[in-house]
């Protein structure tokens, strides 16, 4: 979520590093423009020459300063208006820290459970039928015919899915910066959930079943199940739909619930579904991986929403896709057993989420 320079600074320096990132690129792009730790100066990039000049200016201007104060600083506000004093990357980091303690994942070989505040909300179990994933290979063969058409999307979505949601609504660092912050935050939360989920569920990739799948991109080294791209995309779609639904035509009659958005084939879920399906087209995921990831992502998005508002979240466990079936959005049902887990609101997320809601007005 938060760029700390290095490889990301080089890749994203011009785009995300602000004026200094664009001017200085590379290492300074992430550090000066979008990094957590402020290294840029008031109107220029950092350098030994500038630091030497500042030392000389200090020696000339401070004169015989004895260390006594000459100003009386006011106190920081005691409420969340203090967030206004923090730069955008610092707000993101604070939000990440708050959310990281709200959820965790427990599990064993083949099964993993997502918990919020220690209460289980979603369990995903890897299908154990010996021929389950072998049967799913037929869908990879069928989808491979789309590789030429989808190549630009697939290649870009290896590292960037946010742009495809940004094409649906105006996401930028001006009028929609808090909407963008919410999507980045829920994406980071999804990554923190999907990583241990994959560790516990540990499923081989399509390339492990046949030399004929020949993926068009590099196969990742971690578990195929559940799909991380599907998890992240549907988590972002869930939060974005929650924010967008009230402003749509007939929005007064919309609840913003993810199943509602899926049933309506709302644009955020169509985008998420295409991102997920592209991973099967590329040859690195089974449809069942994306089906499970979609459920997990919607649950993460709902937990995020509930942490902002302080209401209960419905428990939902993954019901395995039939081994012969494809993952189709038009037939996708989140299900649920009717049980709920009460989620106390996080005051920092609530404050920042409200700002995202205000941007839609």
Helices and strands as residue ranges (DSSP letters): H 6-16, H 18-24, H 26-28, I 29-34, H 48-61, G 80-85, H 88-100, E 103-108, E 111-116, E 119-125, H 132-143, G 144-146, H 147-157, H 162-166, H 177-201, G 206-208, H 228-244, G 245-247, G 251-253, H 258-263, H 267-282, H 287-309, E 312-314, G 329-331, E 340-342, H 347-359
